[in-house]
Amino acid sequence: MKNSQIISSHLVVGVASLMLLLMASPGWTTPVVKWVGNDVDWDVASNWDTNAVPAANDQVLFDTDGVSKTITYANATPLANPLWSVSVRGKNGATATIRQNKDALYAKDEYLGSAWIWPSPAANLPPTHPVGRHEQDGGSNTLVNSLHLGYRENSRGEYALTGGELSASIEYIGQKGAGDFKQTAGSNKTGSLILGEIFSSYGRAEGRYELGGTGVLSATQMDVGFAGDGTMIQTGGTNSVVLNLRIGYDVSSQGSYDLSGGQLTTTGTIVGQRGTGDFKQSAGSTHTVKNSLSVGQAGQGSYTLNGGTLTAQKEYLGGQSPNSQGTFTQNGGTNTVKYDLSLGYNATSKGIYNMNGGTLAANYLILGNSQGTGEVLQTGGDVKVTGVNLANSSLYTMQGGALEAQRNIVVGKESAFHYQGGSARANGKILNYGRIDGTGTFTTPEFYNVGMLAPGASPGQIDISGNFTQYAAATLAIEIAGALQGSEYDFLNITGTASLGGFLDVDLLGFNPVSGSEFNILHAADGIVTGTVFNDVILPSLVSGLYWDLVYESNDVILKVLGQADGTVPAPTPLLLMLPGLLFTLSRRWAGQNIMSKVECKIF
């Protein structure tokens, strides 16, 4: 990981903190006060090598080797100025612990798991697997600059907050080593919370934060997996992020957030900003995004909603950068988007929504935007939107559940709607410029076909509860594999009127109809608009001697097979001998059409 990639929005805070250090300590000379006692209180002077309780600007080092020790913090006289630093580390299998249940601890920085001591370079070298721990059940711990858990490679820092108040400008949970923060009560307030900061040739940082019970966590910004690995588990409590929650921030990072209880509130939530991010939400939880939820903004992101409530102003799957991918899987709960839900927002990005249960409510559902692509697979649940727009080779596959648009459902060019189950309703119009196929019922006042309409994925039936209009550039594709309507050959059933035009394209799927066969391929209960017929008809070849007869009735379009299969041609009637020109004229039932046979159509 290049250092330039580690620069983030919290750099300004770090620079400011460094300037404070410089101003507070001219000449970089601050005394180091080392713990020399056993498991006793902090405010006993004899436990320190200076024989004095640490004072303002002291560097406090609690260092134990091979034997675990605990300091119980007590300081009845609060410090007017902060300690320079507090460093806690245990070496060679030992754990050094500060236990705090009262009073106020006040320092510029706290290091758990490794020490930062100036000016000795040797003191900066990490001991063997150092472990430092802070247990807080009361009182207050105020850090002017930063809290560091796992400051050095191979070190481990732990913080258990079960009461009291913690505040810091920046909290690194797993800075270069490993960090583990558990909060079940009390409050933790920070400017920037970073889980898993560094990924370098020295190792990969790992940060983990568990929030539950009545704990209150608030941060200006939160990164779960900054350049290393970050894990956030929330089973209760409240987590409020003033700006953005970023999961998988950098290209090398991996971040995950498991929300199974409590409340999470952010201005923006980004899952997979440049790295890999994963968010899981379960019943009993609430996730409120005041602005936008972006899944796979410039990296790879996934969001799984098994239960609970998710609300956002906008949602982007596939993000706002090229080559990103965002996948949202909803198995339950509710997802409410005030404005648009966009899948594949930018060029070459891809957004996927798997709808298996629960309720999705949004303004417009947009699949494919600015050359991106989107896919929806709906097997259950309810999708309630103002409108649906499929563009840029996008796909909606419906296998179950219900889709309802208050306005239009638009299938754009090179996009497709595969209907395999469930129900689809548009209270405005359905406009097909791409391809619609499958079996099911479309409920809409007006169905406009400007592209390809193909009932069945193999022979099947599409029902349109409303009026149907097919335009000049459109095609109705019919497949015939047997004599049973809707199961062995395609059927379009319309409850309203049908206005015909464009192409009728018929295929035989290895089936050879016999003379006298009839296929009622279209029915309009309120009638076929007078004078409307298919402009072009493409028919497959038949056994020699047989030919097609296309019949328009007031409510039906019927394909008939006539002739003799032995190849003989009936003798001409006197009428045909008297009117040879009739051989070049279509019957009244095909008047105005261009009959394009895939082999031949014979008219007698």
C-alpha positions, 0 to 999 in steps of 0.5 A: 500500500503506497503511503499516498493512498493512506492519506484521508480526510483525517489527515487534517486532524492528524496535522493539527494534533502534531502542531499541538504536540510541537507547541506543547513540548519545546525541544521535544523534552517530556519526562518518561514516568514508568510503572514499577508497582504491582496490581495497585492504584494509579495514585500511589506515588511509590508505584512509579519510578519517579516516586511521584504520580504522573503529572501534565506532559508526562509520558506514562509507560505501563510496561510488564513482561511475562506477568499480567498486571492491572492498574486501577485508575484513581486520581481525586485531583483532576489534571488541569493540563493533559498527560503527554501520553499513556502507553500500555503494553504487556510482553511475552504472553502478558497483558497490561491493563488499566481499569477505570471506574471513576475519576477523570483520565486526561491525556493527549494520546493513549497507546494500547498494545505498543508504546510511543516514547520520545526520544529513544528509538529503542523504545519505539520497537515493538516487543514480542506480541505486546498486549495492552488493555483499558477497561472503563466502567465509569469516570471519563477518559478524554484524549486531546488527540488520539486513541491507538489500539494495536499501534505497532505491527504484531501488537494488540490493543483492547478497550472494554467500555461498560460505563462512563465517557470516552472522547478522542479526536481520532480513534485507531482500532487496529492501527498497524496491529490488531485492535478490539473495542467492545462497548455495551454501555457508556458513551464514546465520542470521536472525530474519526473512528478508523478500524483497520488502518494500515496495509503495508509490507509490515503486515495488515492491520485488523480492527474490530468494534462491537457495539451493543446494550445501551452503548452510545457511539458518535463519530464525525466520520467512520471508516471500517477497513481504511487500508486494512481489515475492519469489522463492525458488529452492532447488536444494540445501542446507537451509532451516529455518524455526522458525515460518512460511514465508509466500509472498505475505504481504500483499494486494499481494504476489506470492511464489514458491518453487521447490524442486527440491533439498535440504530445506525444513523449517517449522512452517507453510507458507502459500502465498497468505496475503493476496496471491498465492503459488506453490510448485513442488516437483520430484524430489530435494527434501523439504518437511516441514511440522511443523504445517499447509500452507495454500494460499490462506489468505486470498488466492490460492495454488497448489502444484505437486508434480512430484516429491519428498516433501511431508509435513504434519500438516494441509493446507488448500486454500482456507484458513481465510478467506472468498473465498480459493482454493487449488489443488494440482496433483500430477503425481508424488512423494508427499504425505503428510498425517497428519490431514485434507486439507480443500478449501474450509475456510471460507465462500465459500472454494474448494479444488481438487486436481488429481491426475495422478500420484504418491501422496496419502495422508491421513486424511480427504479433506474437500471442502467444510467450513463452507460452502466448496466443494472439487473433485478431478479425478483423472486418475492416481496413487493416492489412499489415505485413511481416508475421503472426505466431499463436502459443500457442492456439492463435486465429485469427477471421476475419470478415471483412477488409483485411489481407496481409502478404508479406511472410507467414501466419502460423497457429500453432498447437492448434491455429485456424484461423476463416474466416468469412469475408474480404480477406486474402492474403499471398504472400509467403505461408499459412501453417496450422498446427492447424485449419482453418475454415469458409468461404472466399478466401485465396490468396496465391501461395501455401496453405499447410494443415498439420492440420485441414481444415474445410470449413464453420462454418456450411456448407460453402465454402473456396476458395483458389486462388493458389495451395493446398497441403494436407499432411499425418497428415492433415484432410479435414473436410466436413459437409453435410446438404443438396444438395446445394454446398457451402451453404448446404454442404462444398466445397473447391474451388481451382484455381490452382492444388490440391495434396491430402493426409491425411484424408477426414472426412465427417459428416452428420448434421442430413441429410439423402441423397437418392440414386443418391445424388452427392456432389462435395466437391473439385474442382481444376481448374488446376487439381488434381495431378496425383496419389494423393488421400486421404490416409484415408476416414472417412464416416458417416453411411447411411440408410440401403441399401445405400453406399458411392462411392468416385470418383476422376476425373481430377479436382473434388472429388465427393461423391456419394450415391448408392444402394437401401434404402429398405435394399435389396441387388442386386443379385450377377452378374456372374462376382462377382461369378467368382471373389469372391476375388473382394469383398475384393478389392477396385475399381480403384477409391479408389485404395491405400486408407484405407476406414474407415466407421463410420458404413459400406461401401459396394462395389458391 
